[in-house]
Amino acid sequence: MTFLEATLFVIAIYIALVLVRVILGPTIWDRLLGLNAISAKIIMSIIILSLITNQPYLLDVALVYALLGFIGTVLIARFIEKKGDLS
């Protein structure tokens, strides 16, 4: 097992631990922060997978995923802050 594969394994463990926080989190903000952390770890995993497989197009996939994750987090936070008012 190479260093990068071991790193992917550790990231998978971190994702599982954060998922527990998302499920148990006492507030909606804890859950949102946990989902944002999972999104960041998935982006790291895609980048490491790109390095392992030597497929540079996966970096573009990671960039698009990062942008969508950021926009999604901001929109969900605004939705929660306005207590469900979509206007």
Buried (B, 14 or more C-beta within 10 A) or exposed (E): EEEEEEBBEEBEEBBEEBBEBBEEBEEEEEBBBBBBBBBBBBBBBBBBBBEBEEEEEBEEBBEEBBEEBEEEBEEBBEEBEEEEEEE
